[in-house]
Structures are given as structure tokens and as C-alpha cells.
Amino acid sequence: MFLELCTLLLFVAVLVAALAFKVKLVFAMLAGLAFFVGYALVRGHGVRRVLAMCGRGIVTAKGILILFVLLGLLTALWRAGGVIPLMVVHSVQFIHGSGFLLAVFLLNCAMSLLTGTALGTAATVGVVCATAGHALGVSPCWVGGAILAGAYFGNRISPISSMALLTANITNTDIYANVRRMLKTTWLPLLLSCAIYLVVGLCGFANDLSGVAGDSIYASDVAGNFSAEPVRALFAKEFSLSPWCILPAVLMVILSVLRVRSSRVLLLSALAALPLAFVIENHSLADVLRAVVFGFHAHTPELAPMINGGGFLSMLNVFWIVVIAGCYAGIFKETGMLTPLKSAVEKIAARTNSFCATLVASCVTACVVCNQTLTIILTHQLTENLDTDSAPGTTKLCDADKSSDKPNAIVKNESHALDLYDTAVTVIALVPWSVATAMVLAAANAPASSVLCACFLYLLPICRLV
């Protein structure tokens, strides 16, 4: 137990130091990998076996790696094909300056609820909101926080979310019954989040006009209403703004509603933007290939801060984070490194209740493994045997179920599933160095400090505790 604890604390210390001194996260994670490999060697595992552990861990993360590649392709082609410019131009005209943050949060909530994917939400509505936020002079930190919170709202509660389905599967519960139970713990933090974003917008706490490219272009009237015409005129210098450019976005929504696999949705939507880049926007093959690899770059200087980005290289940093996190997963699973933590979690549950213990376990796990899927699975493994009656008030959310004819085992599974939904599924998005956070913020081009403004993700467990 002592060796495991020291190794984990050393890793956490390196991560904190990297954030404090603004060192790239990849280097900190490589240091952590060295610690965990050293731990496995000390425990008697040979070099070949440790390498095999890492390899098997990476294989389990291949699905996420593929999604990152497709996300880079999508974000580049949506820019080159005029999809994002068109969506920005039309969204800006409906945005009131003081209500922008609330609109961003609700738009991302709606999209993630509809599609069930935080990644797809960030790559579509999130990118549009981030671009519009820059144009309107809103703080990237607040915009990123609203996008992050909205993206993981649906990632948690949507019945077509892969993470929601995973949680239902490992707890042997019904996904639609889980959604109904989650509504009881969702309405209050949702309303509080809306109130916070509205107040912040009305009071002007999120204003950041220093980041706007030209005050005269994005000027607002005395009522705070931003004119869409200057924005349209600016984008029209380089893009056609044809209505046909909306088709890839519509296709993504339709395919998501039909529950098509996320990887296929991203690929098909990206391919749908390809002919638009050639025919509508008149880009050459060389221009498109450059955008796919290096990201799209506008020729108009005023547009560059808002529209540049995307491409495979933009996902490279996050790609390596996932690879290293996969190595962690393999080592943890086959060495049993986290097993001693189970007794500590049980002691916390005995002194408080099962939800508090699950929240602590999910926070620690998320900080260490940096992966949403692994956080959910490991937290489940650490807390699945907790007694939901271990403290007063723990099972209040399941009182209706207890009065029914359901066996105690089913009621316990449902209570445990709700604890996971309100902790592990969302807490991971508050860890700046986690894959779940990095992929959303990278797609929206938002700073890591945005996690401080993701109100819903904080309020959800706080409301459960209160």
C-alpha cells in the first residue's frame, strides 16, 4: 500500500508542477508513465510484460484515438467548406450581448442531449460558439466553461450517449430508467447554472473586448445588441456563405438521432463538406490537403483569429495524451495497483455515505487515469460493493423504488448507477489534464482555465451533497 500511495502522490505532484510552471502536459504524463513502469518492475514484472501491459492498454483506447483523427478532419473541412462561417454568421444575429453565455450553455446542452456526444457537440456548436464569442468580445474562459458544461450535460443524461450506456451496462441497469432518475438530480443544478451564466452576462463580468479584432467591426449599440452585418461582411470577403454549406451539420444531427456510431457520423459529415470546399468555396486540392493536415488558415487577417484551426496536427497533443493514458490503464489493470484504495473508499463510505465515497473515488481516479471511460470503470470497481444504506439520507433518491416490488439488489444497482452518473461521468471533465476535458477545449480552442467556469459540472455533485 505504501509503494502504491507514494507512486500516485509523486505522479500528482508532477502534474501540479507542470500546470504551475506551464509545462506541456505530455511531458508530465511521460514522467508519470516512468513512475508506473518503475512500480511494475519493482513488483516483479519483467520488462517485456510491462511493455505488453502498455500495448494492451493502448489497444483499448484505439476507438478514442480514431475519434481524434476524425475530429481533426472534421474541424478542418468544416472550415474549408464554409460550414462554420455560415453557422457563425446566422447565429450572431440572434445573440444578445448580455445573454450570450446563457445561449452558449443551452445550445451545447441541446446538441449534446440530441447527439449524446461531448466530442461531436464541441466540434460543431462548440466551435461556432467559441468563434462567435471571440467576435463578440466575450472571455474565452467563460465561453469555454459554458461549452464544456453544456457538452457534458448530454454526455451524462442522453440515452444515446456511449458513457451513459457504459454506466448502465456495468451496473446492470436500464438506461431509460436511469435517465428518469437523473432528472431528479439535474433540474436544480441546471437552473442554477442558467442563472449564473445570465447574471455574469448581464453584469458584464465576462467582457473581454481586448480580444476582438477591431472595435469598429464588432461594435454594439447602447443596448448591447451586436450587429450581424459587419460580421457577415467580414466573412463574405473569403466565404460564399451559401445555404448549401449547412448540409454537413444537418447530416450530423440526422445521423446522431438515428444512433449511427460517432466515428461514422464524424467521417460522413466531414466528407459531406469536401465537395463544398471544392465547388462552393473554390479551394484547390492542395489547399484542402494542407487544411486537413496543418489546419485551415484564412487569407484575411481579421478572420484569422476566429476561423483558423482544425486539422490533424491540432489533435496531436491530445492524441499522445490518450496513448499515454492507455499505457496507464494497462499497468493499473494487470498490476492491481489501485486495489488497496478499495478499503480506503469503504472507510469513507462508513463514515459518510456511499455518494461521498463515490465522489472521492471518482475525483482521485479521474486525476490519475485522465480518461472518462477508465474513470467510470475504475470508480465502479472501487465502489460497487458499498452499502447504500451505510448512512442516513443516502438512498432518499430511491425511496419510490424501495416501495415497489423491486428486489434489493436491483434497487442497490440503480442507486449505485445514479451515484456514478453524478460523479465519475462528469467529474472527469473538471480535470484540466484529462482526455475528456482536453478534447472539448481543443475543439473549441478554449483555455484550460475554462474548467473553472463549467458551473453545471460543479453544481451537480454539490447539490447532491447538500
Secondary structure as GFF3:
##gff-version 3
##sequence-region A 1 466
A	DSSP	alpha_helix	2	20	.	.	.	ID=ss1
A	DSSP	alpha_helix	25	42	.	.	.	ID=ss2
A	DSSP	alpha_helix	47	60	.	.	.	ID=ss3
A	DSSP	alpha_helix	62	80	.	.	.	ID=ss4
A	DSSP	alpha_helix	83	92	.	.	.	ID=ss5
A	DSSP	three_ten_helix	97	99	.	.	.	ID=ss6
A	DSSP	alpha_helix	100	115	.	.	.	ID=ss7
A	DSSP	alpha_helix	118	121	.	.	.	ID=ss8
A	DSSP	pi_helix	122	126	.	.	.	ID=ss9
A	DSSP	alpha_helix	127	136	.	.	.	ID=ss10
A	DSSP	alpha_helix	140	157	.	.	.	ID=ss11
A	DSSP	alpha_helix	162	170	.	.	.	ID=ss12
A	DSSP	alpha_helix	175	203	.	.	.	ID=ss13
A	DSSP	three_ten_helix	209	211	.	.	.	ID=ss14
A	DSSP	alpha_helix	228	236	.	.	.	ID=ss15
A	DSSP	three_ten_helix	243	246	.	.	.	ID=ss16
A	DSSP	alpha_helix	247	257	.	.	.	ID=ss17
A	DSSP	alpha_helix	262	275	.	.	.	ID=ss18
A	DSSP	pi_helix	276	280	.	.	.	ID=ss19
A	DSSP	alpha_helix	285	294	.	.	.	ID=ss20
A	DSSP	alpha_helix	304	307	.	.	.	ID=ss21
A	DSSP	three_ten_helix	312	315	.	.	.	ID=ss22
A	DSSP	alpha_helix	316	335	.	.	.	ID=ss23
A	DSSP	alpha_helix	341	351	.	.	.	ID=ss24
A	DSSP	alpha_helix	354	369	.	.	.	ID=ss25
A	DSSP	alpha_helix	372	383	.	.	.	ID=ss26
A	DSSP	three_ten_helix	396	398	.	.	.	ID=ss27
A	DSSP	alpha_helix	399	402	.	.	.	ID=ss28
A	DSSP	alpha_helix	408	421	.	.	.	ID=ss29
A	DSSP	alpha_helix	424	427	.	.	.	ID=ss30
A	DSSP	three_ten_helix	428	430	.	.	.	ID=ss31
A	DSSP	alpha_helix	435	443	.	.	.	ID=ss32
A	DSSP	three_ten_helix	448	453	.	.	.	ID=ss33
A	DSSP	alpha_helix	455	465	.	.	.	ID=ss34
###
